């Protein structure tokens, strides 16, 4: 046993000596050590704490046009810069000597306190169409990626690169749709966009430059003087384009501050499209509180068929009337009848006469669920409202009061009931680009449109020059409104706040502003009475 105790440590020592003598020699290369150091630092700093003051830039478009691959032997970490990896983790950036990295370095050198986050949303061999269609994997990935990015800080802008894989024809209008949808998704109608030109596709670059001319916060980083090697920019060109992108982005950020307006202070709003739990004891108190917070002098509550919003029986009807009495002259109300709940216009007229005697000043929000806009069940209601003199505020979407492109069915109703005032809402605005909205407002004296809901800001923001001309041309027909309700009162959400600020950014004449913010609602709904 004593001998065994002596032999065991000797065997161990011999084994260790054999391992040591047979191990491969350690390479003594500073470059390799540098790579190891970089890798260790990256591994340690994966997903650093989220900094909600971090300024995030989205890199979007065709992957092959964006960056050369990194050479880790010659790479350095970019201080004060992180990027989101595929696992949604924020990791340090290894400088790949690529366009976006020179873009970042330029911005960081301008502001020593700045911290930047980069989020790549790119795919190889894609067309603009791939990013617009919500059914494509590119669009789905983009929307999720952008949503995740927004959790890490403030999204300050977008770098877009589009190469020769796309056709020039129609590219300007396609970009308009894509950028509008992206801004809507981020709830920032003024999000800056810098388009980095790609040298090998002059046609598509000219089309994108045309888009820039109609967009209020888009700039082009020129490719003039840049060179290509093996389909990618050479090192000097990477530097130049990245720095040009940074300069353009800095210029747009200054523009952003100018085009992001504040709510008007020279007048009070009238909001003719609000929803509330009018049957519940405190439902209208929530409305009154919201009005005081939002500088809304008067509003009109439209019932929805939710319990608490619309009375379900006579007792609830009387409770609703009692709730409105303290707010006379401040909060008015609409009334509603479901399409199909009456068998004749005369039956509807009887109901509406009672509603009018109890204070209703309009009919809406008229849904027409599952019906075409001019369905006979809807026509009975339009006829009844014309006979009793109630304006009708209607909703259009994919399964309510449905219409085809051109909205001929709306024309039919407007012509059939010329003394019935109709106020358009929701997807009616989606045909603004086709000219149908403008045409109908010009042709029909009994048609108006309220600006409530997120759709309106989105479509008007696609072309602000046209939007301004449209609003001035139809200044007597447009009613400012929000479509806010019990679900959004008190919300600080960007989407809600846009309704109070968007028009101010269009620099409308004062007379037009006053008509849209107040006077048209007073006229259509008889509020001065």
N, C-alpha and C positions, 0 to 999 in steps of 0.2 A: 504493500500500500504506500509505503514511504517512497519507494522508487517511482511508482506511478505519479505521485504528487510532483516529483522533480521532472519527469519526462513531459508532462502536459504543458507547462509553461514554455519549455524549450521548443516543442512542436509548434506552439502558437507563434513564437518569435520567428521561427524559420518560415512559417506561412506568410507572415506579414512582410518579411524580407523579400520573398518571392514575388508577392503582389507589387511591392514598391519597385523592384528592379524591372518588372515586365510591363509596367504601365506606360502608355504612350507619352512622349515628351510634351509639355505644355507649350503651345505656340506663344511666342513673345511678340505679339503684333498689337500696336496701339489701336489700330482700326477695329480689331476684333473686340478688344477691351471696351472700346467706345460703344459698339453694338450691344454688348452685354449690359453695360451701364444704362443705356437707353431702355433696353428691354426690362431691366429690373425696375427702373423708375416708372415706366408705363404700368408694369404689373402692380406696383405699390399704389399708384394713384388712380386706378380704375374707379369710376363713379365717385369723384370728389363731391363734397356736399353741394347741393344745388344753390346757386347764387341767383336770386330773382332779379338782381340788377345786371346780370350778364346780358350782353348784346349779341343776339343770335342772327346769323346770316344763313339763308338757305341757298345751296348750290344746286341748280336744277338744269335739266335738259339732257342732251346726249352724253353718255359717259365718256366716249372716246374723244370728245372735244374739250374735256375739262382738264384732266391732269395727266402728266407723265407718271409712271410708277416710281416709288421712292427708291433711292439708293441708300440703304441703311448705313453703309460704311462712311458716307459723307454727310449723313443727316444730323441735324440738331433739333432739339426740342424748341418749339416756339413758346416762349414764356407768355403768360397771361392769355393763353389760347387753348381751348379744349375742343374736342369733336365728339359727336354722338356715333357710337359704333352700331353694328347690326343688332346688338343685344340691348340697345337703348341705354347704354352706359356712356357717361362722359369720361373720355380718356385724353391724356396729353397729346398734342399734335406733333408728329415727327415731320419735319419740313421735307417735302418731296420736291422742292424747287419747281412747284407747279403754279399755275396762274392764281388759284385761290389763296395759296400761301403767300405769294408776293402781295396780293390784295390785303391780306390780314396784316402783314408786316408794315405796310404803308399806313394803315389805320392806327396800329398800335404805336408807331413812331410819332403820329400826330397827337396822340392822347396817352400820356404815361399812366393814367389811372384807369384806362379802359380794359375790360376783360371781354373776350370774344368767344362765342361758341359757334362752331361750324357744323352744319347738318347737310350731308349730301343726299339729294333725292334725284338720282340719275339712272338712266338705263341706256344700254347701247342700241344703236340702230332704231331709235324711236322717232315717230313723227309727232307733230303738235296734237293731231287727232287722238293719239294714244293717251295724252294727258288730260284731254277734255272729257272724254266719255267715261262716265262714272262706273261703267261695267268692266272697264279694262283693269288688268292687274296693276298697270302703271298708276292709274288714278287712285285706285284703292290704297296702294302702298304709299302714294304721295299724301293722301289725306291722313292716314294713320301716322306717318312720319312727322308731318307738320304738327299734328295734335300732340305727339310726344315731345317734340321740340319746344312747343309753347310752354310746357311745364317747367322748363329749365331757365326761363328768363324772358326778355323782351325781344320779339322778332323785329329786327330793325330794317331788313331789306332782303331782296332776292337777287342773285346773280343767275342769269339765264344764258345758256349756250345752245345754239341750234345749228347743226351742220347741213351738208348737202343731201342728207337722207330724206329731206322734206321738199315738197314742191313749193315754188314761190306763189303760185296762184291761190288766192284765198287765205294766205298765211296771216295777213294783217288782221282780218276779221276773226280768224281762229285764235290768234293771240289775245284779241280783245275779250273773247269769251273765256279763255283760260284764266287770264289775269283777273277778270271780274269775279270769277268763281273762287279763285284763290283768296282774293281780298275779302270776299263774303265769308269764306270758311274761317278766316282769321279775324273777322269782324273789324277790319281796318281798311276803310275805303281809300286810304291814302298811302298804302304800303309801297315804298320805293322799289323800283325794278331797274336793274342795270343789265342791258343786253351786251354780252361780249361777242364781238364779231368774229366770224370764222372765215379764214381767207379763201378756202377752196370752194365756196358756194355763194358767189355774188348775187344770184337771183333771190335766194331766201333772205340774205342780209338786206337787200333793198326793200323787200316786203316788210321785214321787221322794223326797218327805219321808218317806213310809212306808218306803221302802227304807232311808233313813238310820237309822231306828229300830232296824233289825236288823243294821247294820254297825258294826264296832267303831272304824273310823277314817274316818268320813264326816261331813261337816258341811254345813249349808245356809246360803248367804249370802242373806239375805232381800231380796226386792224391795219390801218395804213402803215406801211413800212415794216410789217412783221413778215417772218419767213417760216416756211414749213419744212420739216425733215421727217420722212417716213410717216406722213400723215399727222404729225404732231408739231407744235411750235418748237423752235430751237430755244436754248436757255435764255438768250437775250430777249427773244420775243415773249417768252413766259413772263419775264420781269416787267417788260413794257406794258403788256396787256393787263397784268395784275395791278400795276400801279395806276393805269388809266381807269380801271374799274373802281379802284379806291377813290380816285379824284371825283369821278362821276357820282359815286355813292355819297360822298361828303357833300357835294353840291345839292343832291336830292334831299338829304336830311335837312338842309336849310330851307328848301322849298316845302318840305313836309310840315315844318313849324308854321309856315305861312298859310298852307291850305287846310290845316286842321283847325277849324274855327271853334268859337265858343258860342253858347246859346245867346240869342238876342236879349238885350237888356232894355231896349226902348219900347217894348210892348209886351203884353201878356198873350199867351196862347188861348185859343178855343179848340178843344179836342172833341170832334163829333163821333169818335169811334173808340169807345172804352167798354170793357166787360167787367162785371162785378157780381158778387154773391148778394144780389139785391134783396133776397128773401130772408137772409140771415140778419140778426140784430146789428152786428158791427160791420156788415159788408160795405155799406156806403161811407162809414167813418174811415175805412181804409182808403176809399177813393178820395175823400176830402183831404186826408193827410198827404197822399201822393200829389194832389193838385197843388197844395201849398209848397211842397218840395220842388216841384217842376215848373212853377210859375204858370200854371194853367188856371185861367180865370173862370172858365165855364166848360163843362163837358156833357156829352150825351152817352148814357149807358145803354148798350145793346144787349138784350138777354140771349143767352145760349141755352140749349135744352138740357143743361146740367141741373140736377137737383140743387136748389139753393140760388141758382141764377134765374130760373124761370118758374113761376108758381105752378104747382101741380094740381091745386084745387082751390076752391073759393076762399078757404081760410088763409092759405098762403098768399093769395092775390091781395087780400085785405092787409096782410102783414107787410107786403111789398109796398103798397100805397102809403102805409103809415111810416115806413122807413124813409120814403122820399120826401115827405112833407117838410121836415126841418131844413132841407137843402133846396127849397124852391128858389129858382133864379140862379142856382149854382150848378146843380146836377139835374139834368133832364133825362128823359127815358124814351126808348123806342119800345115797340111791341112786336110780337111775332105770332104767326100762325103757320104750322107745318103744312107743306104742300101735301094734299091728299086728306087733310083733316076736315075739310069742308067739301060739300057736294056741289056748291054753286057760288057764284060771285055774291049773290044776295045774302047768303048765309055768312060769308066773310064780312060783308058790309055791316051786318048787325053787330058782329063781334067788335069790329073796328070803331063803330060809333061809341060803344061803351068805353073802349080804350081811350079814345080822344077826350071824352067827357071826364075821364080820370087822369088826364094829363099827358098822354102819349103824344109825341110830336113827330114821329116817323115810324116806318115799318122796317125792321131788320134786326139782326143780320140775316137776310134771306138766303137759305142754303140750297133748297131744291135737291136734296140728296138723291142720287141715282137717276136724276132727270136731265134731259136736255134743257137748255135755257128757255126755249119757247114751247116746252111741253104744255098740253092743255091744263094740267093741274097747276102749273105756274101762271098761265094766262089768267085764270080766275082771280088770282091774288093781285096781279097787276091791274086788272080791270077794277077790282074792288078799291084798291088804293087810289086809282085815278078818280073814282066817283066820290070818295070821301076827302080827297085832297092830301093824302099822306105821301111824302117822299119815300122811296124804296132804296135802301142800301143793300146791294147784293154781293154775293161771294161767287167766284168762279174757280174751280180747280179740276183735277182729273176725274172726280166723281160727284161734283156738285155743280148744278147749272152748267152743264158741259156745252162746249162750243168747239167748232173746227177753226183752223187758221183762217183769218179774215173776219171772224166773228159775225157772220151774216145773221145768225140767229138773234144776236143782240140788236142788230139793225131792224129785224122784223118786229121786235117788241116795241122799240122806240117809235117806229112808224105807226104801229097799230094803236098805241096809247100815247099820243103826242102831248096830252095834258098831264101825264104821269111823270114826275121827276124821278130819274134813276141815278143812283150814285154808285159808281163802279169801285170794286175792291179786289184784292188778291191777284189771281192769275190773269185777269184782264190786262194788267200792266205788262205781262210777259210778251205781249204782241206789240210792244212799243217799237222795237227794231224794224218790224215789217211795215210800219206806218199806219196800221189799223187803228191804234189808239188816237193818234192825231186826227185821222180822217173822221172818226166818229164824233169826237168832241167838236170838230168844225162843222159837221153836217147836221147834228141833232141838237136843237136848242134845249131839249129836256134831259140831256146827259151831262153828268158831272163825274168827277173821280176823286176819291180820297187817297191820300198818300200813306195810309197805314200799312203796317206789316213790313217784314224784311225784304220782300221781293222788290218793292218800289225803289228803295235805296240802291239795291244791287243793279237794277236795269238802268237807272238814271246815271249811275257812276261809270257805266261802260264807255260813255262818250259825253263828257261834261259840256262840250261846246254845243252838241245837239240838245242835251238836257236843258241848258239855259235857254236856248231858242224856243224849245217846246213849251217850257213853263211861261215864258213871256208871251208867246203866241196864244196860249190857253189860260191866261192869267185870271179870267173870269170864271173858269170851270174847275179849278183845282182847289181841293180842301186839304190843308195840313191835318194829319191825324196820326195816331200811334198804334192802335190795336192793343194797347196794354190792358192787362187784366189782373185778377187776383193772383195769378201765377207770377207776375212780374213787378207788382207794386213794390217800391223800395229797392229794386235791383240796381246794382251799379254796373250791370253788363254793358259792354261796348255797343252791342246791337241796339239796345234800347236807347242809349244816349245819342246814337247817330240821328235819330229823328229830331232831336232838339238842336242839332248843329249843322246838319248836312246842307240845308238851303243857304246858310250864311256863307259857305264856301263858294257859292256860285256867283256872288256879287250881283244879285238881282236888284233892279231899281226898287226904291223904297215903296212906291205905290204897289208894285207886284207883291212884295213881301207882305204888306198889310192885307191885301186881298186873300192871299193863300193862308196866312196864319190865322186870320180872324173873319174878315168881311164876307167871304164867300160862304162860310158856315152860317153866319148870321142871316144871309139872304136865303140860302137853300132851306134852312130849318126854321126860319121865322123867329130867330132868337131875340131880336130887338122888341118884338111884341110882348 
